[in-house]
Amino acid sequence: MLRRSAPFAGGRNAVVSWSFLRRCIGAGSTHDLHSRSMNTARSYDIAIVGGGIIGLATAQRLITLYPNLTFCVLEKEKQLSTHQTGHNSGVVHCGIYYKPGTLKAKLCVEGLDLTYKYCDENGIPYKKCGKLIVAVEDKEIPLLNNLFDRGKMNGVRDLTMVDKKGIKEIEPNCEGMFAIVSPNTGIVDWAQVSNSYGENFKKAGGDIYTSYHVNDFSCATESSRSQSKEEGLTHPVTIHGKDVPAINCRYVITCGGLYSDRLAEKSGCSRVPRIVPFRGDYLVLKPDKSNLVNGNIYPVPDPNFPFLGVHFTPRMDGSVWLGPNAVLAFAREGYKLWNVNLRDLGDALAFRGLRKLMYKYFTFGVGEYYRGIYIAAQVKQLQKYVPKLTANDVIRGPSGVRAQALDVDGNLVDDFVFDGGVGDLGSRMLHVRNAPSPAATSSLAIAKMVAEEATQRFHL
Ligand SMILES: Cc1cc2nc3c(=O)[nH]c(=O)nc-3n(C[C@H](O)[C@H](O)[C@H](O)COP(=O)(O)OP(=O)(O)OC[C@H]3O[C@@H](n4cnc5c(N)ncnc54)[C@H](O)[C@@H]3O)c2cc1C
């Protein structure tokens, strides 16, 4: 389901101002920006806020479609792809799980093919190491069968079902009764893919400004136009950054991940769907145990719970991650248990939708915290699939934070949500408010959809 609810001057060949550039990219950053002078007035046709995989895929798509328009990407961190895009499982999903007919299902299936093609064309390594979804108890077998049918309905290719013996042939250390085999599921470094979108965007003439924290948007009115009459008329939207010069543009697209709701609010959109951050902690197999698995091993997801369950995921560097769990994070970018942001926490707890969700999943939530703290408890879950695994085989690994969109009734908003706003400003904004997992896999397909939406809304 798709829901809709002091200026610069510049052109494509402006000269770089090093002092500003240092502030923009941080000295020595490998994200060398397209050379630009930022001490003179600057304006663009379209500014894209958010340098994660969705913002960069969208930027790349739009500049290809509209080479005569000018584009910039504004990212608050020193580097691109730092948040969800740089903190995930690294799986190229095949699209089994999602309800047939939804955009999530369609875009994932399409996104997998587009991803492999893009990686081939751009020299990005990936591995089609495949995936097993394993039923370990009788009661999971009907669910596994449903999942298999769902995958077929979604158009997932080459799915097969194997029994205990078939599981052993693929994963000698894995125990299970039956498993779905998805040979086209793969792994890739999503940050590398996303940064490559950024490079292609720059090659096509786009500008990327890192360390550009967007604070607010305003739209020129008749009175404000007197300051810079011509700019006000042609590029009426002003983006106000924190300690950086403002940027003028005609239209704005926001792809703000964990801050997508707050960015949308700035152009008069509703506060819901609200983003609630859910942290996922990974364990990592000790290097001498990395050969315990060959590919991805996933449980049969419990339909009563919103997340996929902890899994075994090989990484491109040869390591194997186990997880992630799902616990409420106390800060939107809180990668550690003790990271607390009072505004984020207060905002989340004051939201009726989260309280309802917590009430509904209270026991599950407590279990997730417990397993997050006690490694042995998490390992016990994983031993159902690989009995040889012991707590001595793992160490604590990194974490990621999911931008989970919630409605006021505590339901997880599962599909993409576009929004605009009201008035002069709202009609020039397109907010991508929810791009849930597997949005990395679907990024190129999502970008096509965002570009179509922008074309329609902005009459490009
Ligand atoms: C733990 C975890 C595991 C996952 N596993 C997978 C997987 O295996 N496969 C898969 O396909 N997907 C996976 N996903 C989902 C996928 O990573 C995300 O859906 C995707 O990365 C979202 O990209 P994004 O660009 O919307 O968000 P982000 O990557 O979070 O990017 C948003 C960007 O906006 C910037 N921003 C925010 N506010 C501002 C502002 N005011 N000014 C300027 N910039 C701003 C942020 O700094 C950030 O860089 C996983 C996600 C998580 C968290």
The ligand as an SDF file (V2000), in Angstrom:
LIG
                    3D

 53 58  0  0  0  0  0  0  0  0999 V2000
   19.4340   -3.7520   12.0010 C   0  0  0  0  0  0  0  0  0  0  0  0
   18.9670   -3.6070   10.5810 C   0  0  0  0  0  0  0  0  0  0  0  0
   19.0960   -4.6640    9.6840 C   0  0  0  0  0  0  0  0  0  0  0  0
   18.6610   -4.5090    8.3590 C   0  0  0  0  0  0  0  0  0  0  0  0
   18.9320   -5.4960    7.4660 N   0  0  0  0  0  0  0  0  0  0  0  0
   18.6320   -5.3000    6.1450 C   0  0  0  0  0  0  0  0  0  0  0  0
   19.0210   -6.2460    5.1720 C   0  0  0  0  0  0  0  0  0  0  0  0
   19.6940   -7.2100    5.4730 O   0  0  0  0  0  0  0  0  0  0  0  0
   18.6520   -6.0430    3.8850 N   0  0  0  0  0  0  0  0  0  0  0  0
   17.9070   -4.9490    3.5070 C   0  0  0  0  0  0  0  0  0  0  0  0
   17.5660   -4.8190    2.3450 O   0  0  0  0  0  0  0  0  0  0  0  0
   17.5520   -4.0080    4.4180 N   0  0  0  0  0  0  0  0  0  0  0  0
   17.9230   -4.1530    5.7120 C   0  0  0  0  0  0  0  0  0  0  0  0
   17.6070   -3.1890    6.6350 N   0  0  0  0  0  0  0  0  0  0  0  0
   16.8390   -2.0190    6.2050 C   0  0  0  0  0  0  0  0  0  0  0  0
   17.6990   -0.9950    5.4870 C   0  0  0  0  0  0  0  0  0  0  0  0
   18.9820   -0.8890    6.0580 O   0  0  0  0  0  0  0  0  0  0  0  0
   16.9920    0.3560    5.5600 C   0  0  0  0  0  0  0  0  0  0  0  0
   15.6370    0.1890    5.1960 O   0  0  0  0  0  0  0  0  0  0  0  0
   17.6260    1.3890    4.6220 C   0  0  0  0  0  0  0  0  0  0  0  0
   19.0100    1.4840    4.8800 O   0  0  0  0  0  0  0  0  0  0  0  0
   16.9470    2.7240    4.8200 C   0  0  0  0  0  0  0  0  0  0  0  0
   17.6820    3.6900    4.1010 O   0  0  0  0  0  0  0  0  0  0  0  0
   17.3590    5.2310    4.2960 P   0  0  0  0  0  0  0  0  0  0  0  0
   18.1540    5.9620    3.3030 O   0  0  0  0  0  0  0  0  0  0  0  0
   15.8660    5.3970    4.3000 O   0  0  0  0  0  0  0  0  0  0  0  0
   17.8000    5.5500    5.7970 O   0  0  0  0  0  0  0  0  0  0  0  0
   19.2300    5.8900    6.4090 P   0  0  0  0  0  0  0  0  0  0  0  0
   20.2680    4.9900    5.9060 O   0  0  0  0  0  0  0  0  0  0  0  0
   19.0310    5.9250    7.8840 O   0  0  0  0  0  0  0  0  0  0  0  0
   19.5330    7.3280    5.8380 O   0  0  0  0  0  0  0  0  0  0  0  0
   18.8480    8.4970    6.2570 C   0  0  0  0  0  0  0  0  0  0  0  0
   19.8760    9.6080    6.2340 C   0  0  0  0  0  0  0  0  0  0  0  0
   19.2320   10.8630    6.4780 O   0  0  0  0  0  0  0  0  0  0  0  0
   20.1180   11.6610    7.2220 C   0  0  0  0  0  0  0  0  0  0  0  0
   19.3640   12.7270    7.8750 N   0  0  0  0  0  0  0  0  0  0  0  0
   18.3830   12.5800    8.7850 C   0  0  0  0  0  0  0  0  0  0  0  0
   17.9510   13.7860    9.2020 N   0  0  0  0  0  0  0  0  0  0  0  0
   18.6730   14.7130    8.5220 C   0  0  0  0  0  0  0  0  0  0  0  0
   18.6950   16.1400    8.5380 C   0  0  0  0  0  0  0  0  0  0  0  0
   17.8910   16.8590    9.3310 N   0  0  0  0  0  0  0  0  0  0  0  0
   19.5820   16.7770    7.7210 N   0  0  0  0  0  0  0  0  0  0  0  0
   20.3970   16.0810    6.8900 C   0  0  0  0  0  0  0  0  0  0  0  0
   20.4200   14.7270    6.8680 N   0  0  0  0  0  0  0  0  0  0  0  0
   19.5630   14.0460    7.6700 C   0  0  0  0  0  0  0  0  0  0  0  0
   20.7390   10.6740    8.1950 C   0  0  0  0  0  0  0  0  0  0  0  0
   21.9400   11.1450    8.7740 O   0  0  0  0  0  0  0  0  0  0  0  0
   20.9250    9.4470    7.3250 C   0  0  0  0  0  0  0  0  0  0  0  0
   22.2020    9.3890    6.7300 O   0  0  0  0  0  0  0  0  0  0  0  0
   18.0440   -3.3040    7.9490 C   0  0  0  0  0  0  0  0  0  0  0  0
   17.9090   -2.2420    8.8560 C   0  0  0  0  0  0  0  0  0  0  0  0
   18.4040   -2.3770   10.1400 C   0  0  0  0  0  0  0  0  0  0  0  0
   18.3340   -1.1890   11.0570 C   0  0  0  0  0  0  0  0  0  0  0  0
  1  2  1  0
  2  3  1  0
  2 52  2  0
  3  4  2  0
  4  5  1  0
  4 50  1  0
  5  6  2  0
  6  7  1  0
  6 13  1  0
  7  8  2  0
  7  9  1  0
  9 10  1  0
 10 11  2  0
 10 12  1  0
 12 13  2  0
 13 14  1  0
 14 15  1  0
 14 50  1  0
 15 16  1  0
 16 17  1  0
 16 18  1  0
 18 19  1  0
 18 20  1  0
 20 21  1  0
 20 22  1  0
 22 23  1  0
 23 24  1  0
 24 25  2  0
 24 26  1  0
 24 27  1  0
 27 28  1  0
 28 29  2  0
 28 30  1  0
 28 31  1  0
 31 32  1  0
 32 33  1  0
 33 34  1  0
 33 48  1  0
 34 35  1  0
 35 36  1  0
 35 46  1  0
 36 37  1  0
 36 45  1  0
 37 38  2  0
 38 39  1  0
 39 40  1  0
 39 45  2  0
 40 41  1  0
 40 42  2  0
 42 43  1  0
 43 44  2  0
 44 45  1  0
 46 47  1  0
 46 48  1  0
 48 49  1  0
 50 51  2  0
 51 52  1  0
 52 53  1  0
M  END
$$$$
